[in-house]
Amino acid sequence: MVKKVSQLIILFCFTFKIDAQLISWDKKVDFGILNNKSQNFIDLPVTNNSLENIFIFRLDVDRRFKVQFSDKKIKPDSTEFIRIAFEPKQKGYFKVKIPVHFSCYKGPKTLELSGYAEEVLAINNPCPSFRELNSSSNLTVDFDSEIKDGNTNESISNYSVTLIKDGLPVVQKVNQKKGSFNKKIPLGLYYIIIEKEGYETFEKLYYINRRNNNLTIPLIPIKTNTFIENSFSTIADSSSASEKTTKKTKPLLIESSKNIITTSNTKEFNEINYEPNNIVFLLDISTSMKYNGKLELLKSSMQELTKILRPIDKVTIIGYSSRASVLLNTLSGNEKDSITQKIIDLKAKGLTAGGRGLKLAYEKAKNEFIENGNNQIIIATDGDFNQGDENINKLAKKVKKTGLIISIIGIKAKQIPKENMKAIAKLGGGNYITIDSYDAACKSLVNEIKINSFKGLKK
């Protein structure tokens, strides 16, 4: 009897395993930010891993959704697409679970769709059919931007364009001498930077698609008096920073990275002058990080650091939103491809559980501790740790006593959260660093690691 039961259990597990691998698809899809300029549909690829034809019967949706299929029959070792359009009836966050019926399963499978509606979309916004728009061939778009003077509305020439996607430059400081800038680029989120002498640098996050690919960008002229005043201020700040660095015996509390000059030269970041690093990133990936390019700046900062990592350095990535979890188990600095891909894959959703995240980061950093090295937890966030019962200040002191330090990167943070983060960084023995621009993102994190691993600055 026991033998028969065991056989049945083995058969059930084997059958379940095969069943689970019949199709490959993403059961959780994020629409991102929806408005009347955004693409209101997503393409969900479904791959048939079996040796038989599989049919998509239907999706049980309400009137807010419209569904198209590239083909309801999925041949073996082939992929078809489900195109789902969504028209939210109210503003705010949404999360909807949809039953999807396949021929290979007895019951429906659940698809979870989520996102944020900035506005109620236009009624009966069409969902393009696959005859009109093929998902496999329409992954790029002609991006066109015209730059104008914000005061006179006259077209501007001789400006610099940078397009950042997932923290990596798709276009970097391209000098556009005349007319508008035009380039074919992949669809998606871009952090756009426009620079011209005599004007304030323009930085903004855009979702570029077929309906939002022609932008007019205004640049604000810099007032002469303000420019002169800021120039003297920059010189004074740079001089002050230089004096502090010379006298430094422990990490400084950095309130801005605008005047710090660093490079991504791996030869400069050598084993003779810099100790090995055990870096545990604790990243705020809550929903608020989606907006104003915060997540893109964080990705850019981490990608710049990844470029200079050495085999003796170790990196761990922990994400926290509604819960804390390990996103990347500890890797050495020579595994750059894996680290880079994990940074690209970062998505923002949920609430903020910073306390639980810090406890997990502490355990990871302690387990990977490097004697005679820089052991550092770097928290990157746009605001407070606003969920959890943990006493963050007490935990920061505990971390410092074990030889670890905590530094905090505030990404476009408001003043009140900024003061709280500075206090935590001070208790953790590290620095508070502001990132509010792409330039700061490229320099600040690299600078932070160099400061704390430089052998000449240790007692």
C-alpha positions, 0 to 999 in steps of 0.5 A, a space after each residue: 500500500 505504501 509503495 503504491 502511494 509513493 508511486 502515485 505521489 511520484 507520478 503526480 509530481 512528475 505530471 505537475 512538473 511537465 504540466 508546469 513547463 507546457 508554456 512559458 509566459 509572464 504571469 505578472 505584467 506592469 503597464 507602467 504609467 498610463 495617460 492619454 499619450 502613453 501606449 495603452 496596450 501590452 504584448 504578452 508573449 506565450 511560448 509552447 514548450 510541448 510537442 502538441 498544438 496549444 490553443 488560447 481559448 479566452 481571457 475573462 475580462 470586463 469592458 475596460 479591456 480589449 484583447 487581440 491575438 496574433 494567433 490562438 493556435 500556438 505550434 510546438 516550439 513557437 511563440 504567439 502574442 496576446 495583445 491587451 488594451 486597458 482603459 482605466 475608469 479612474 486615476 490611481 494604482 490598479 491591480 487586476 487578476 484575469 483568468 486565462 484559459 488554455 487547451 493544455 490545462 484543466 482550469 484557467 491560469 491567472 494573469 496579474 496586470 498592474 500599473 498607475 493611471 495618471 488620468 482616465 483614458 479616452 473612451 474606446 481607445 482602439 487596440 490595434 490589431 496584429 494586421 495593423 501592427 506586428 509585435 515582432 517588427 515594431 520594436 523601434 520608433 523614429 524619435 524626433 525632438 525639437 529644442 526651443 528657447 523657453 522664453 522666446 519659443 525660437 528653435 535652438 541649434 548646437 545642443 547636446 543630446 543624451 538618451 538613457 535607458 535602464 541606466 545605460 546610454 543609447 545616445 550619449 552627448 551627441 552634438 546636434 548642430 542644426 535642426 531637430 534631433 532624429 534617431 530610430 530607437 527601441 520603444 520604452 522609458 528614456 531619461 532624456 538630457 539636453 545640454 546647451 551653454 547658457 541654458 539650464 540642463 533639461 532632464 526628464 523621463 519619457 515613455 517613447 512609443 508610436 503616440 509619443 515620439 515627437 517632443 518639443 523641449 523648452 530650455 530655460 536660459 540661465 540669468 547672468 547674475 545667477 550664473 556668476 553667483 553660482 560660479 563663485 559658490 562652486 569654486 568656494 565649495 570645491 576649495 572647501 571640499 579639497 581642504 576637508 579631504 586633505 584632513 580626512 581621517 574618516 568618511 565625510 558627510 557629503 551633502 552634494 556631489 556636484 563638485 566631485 570629479 571622478 572617473 571610471 578608469 579601472 587602472 586608477 582604481 587599482 589594488 595598490 591604492 584601494 582595498 577590496 570592497 564588500 558592497 551590499 546595495 539596499 535599493 528602494 524599488 517602491 512605486 514612488 521610484 517610478 516617477 521623475 526618473 528616480 529609478 533611471 538615475 539609480 540604475 545609471 549610478 550603479 552601471 557606472 560603478 559596475 564598470 570599474 569593479 575588480 575581481 576582488 570586489 563583491 556585490 550583493 543587491 537587495 530590493 525592498 518595497 512591500 517586502 525585502 528580498 535578495 535580487 542578486 546573490 553575491 557576485 565578484 566584480 568580474 561578473 559584470 554581465 550578470 550585475 549589469 543585467 540585474 540592474 537593467 531588470 530592476 522594476 519599481 512597485 509596492 510600498 516601502 519596507 526599509 527596516 526589514 530590508 536593512 536587517 537583511 542587508 546587514 546579514 548579507 554584509 556580515 556573511 561576506 565580510 572582508 578583513 582589511 576591506 571596505 564593508 559597506 551597505 549602500 541604501 538608495 531611496 527617495 524618502 523615508 523608511 515608512 513601513 516596519 516595526 524596526 528601530 532604524 536608528 538602533 539598527 544603524 548603530 548596531 551595524 556600525 559596531 560590527 565594522 560595517 558602514 551605512 551610506 545613503 543615496 538620496 535620489 531626488 529626495 524632499 527636505 524632511 526625508 533628507 534630514 532623516 536619511 542624513 541622521 541614519 547615515 551619520 549613525 551608520 558611520 557613512 555618508 549621505 549623498 544627493 543624486 538629483 541629476 544624471 551628472 551626479 548619478 555618474 559620479 557620486 557612487 563611484 566617488 563614495 566607494 573610492 573614498 571608503 576603500 582608499 588606503 590613504 584615508 584609513 587610520 
